[in-house]
Amino acid sequence: MNIDTIAKMLFFATVRIENHGANSGSVGTGFIMTATLGNGQQCPMLVTNKHVLADAQRLIAHFIRRKSGQNVPDLGQGMAVDLPPRRTDYIGHPDPAVDIAVMPLASTLEPLRSLAFIQAIPLSLLTTEMPSLFVDAMEEITFVGYPHGYRDPRHLTPIARRGITATPIELDYGGKPVFLIDGSVFGGSSGSPVFLFNQGTYQSGPKETTVGTRIALVGIVAQTMVRNAQLPVVEDVAATPHVKVAQELNLGVAFNARAIKETIEHLVSVAGHSLATGSESS
């Protein structure tokens, strides 16, 4: 598989994360980003949700191997890498209500540079770095991850899904730095990057359409919305007991690009650095 299109690259930007706690385990999604610091150094990092990393005794990130001597993935050949599980090894957004965490990966990725096939997302793809980008109130979005922990069992690639924005990205839903997406969001999708990804044509202004491809990172999936209801155990029996069930509404909650950048800035600041002005990294 030659990675010669943006669509193909998106399948190698994410990481399947296993969280092994004292009494239980879970699976979530993370994605690799890179930013340029003020001193010119590159800062690779894992971006995910706080709850994906919380209470871990062991964190395992699953990568796809790189073919020896080639810049292509060795599909089906996985690589399990232990991540530092301590709370002090990653930085969360300073607002406890913002469910984003960032883990610096320079020391972790350096020995994997020739072994793992990773397509890091540059900070420049965040919509915060694209002041002239036109974003309408309803947009088609693409998110990539591991719903319910699923991935292609043969090739080990993640699952890509599409939906639309259910609330305008530029409006903070409920006063929080989030927007809603109309799409099938399940457990395991937490931490999935959310993109505007258009091929062929896209709307570039209120009355303008552009021919080409558009890609921008607009957010990160954090949770699915459910409604609680009471259903009878046996139908058509008035006196039958009822059970409480949670019904998924096909709506997901995503924190926006501004919240992602704020978390990255917080990580860099705590480390005593700053982002390069107009930071663009490749």
Secondary structure, 3 states (H helix, E strand, C coil): CCCCCHHHHHCCCEEEEEEECCCCEEEEEEEEEEEEECCCCEEEEEEECHHHHCCCCEEEEEEEEECCCCCCEEEEEEEEEEECCCHHHCEECCCCCCCCEEEECHHHHHHHCCCECCCCEEHHHEHHHCCCCCCCCCCEEEEEECHHHCCCCCCCCCEEEEEEECCCCCCCHHHCCEEEEECCCCCCCCCCEEEEEEEEEEEEECCEEEEEEEEEEEEEEEEEEEEEEEEECCCCCCCCCEEEEEEEEEEEEEEEHHHHHHHHHHHHHHCCCCECCCCCCC
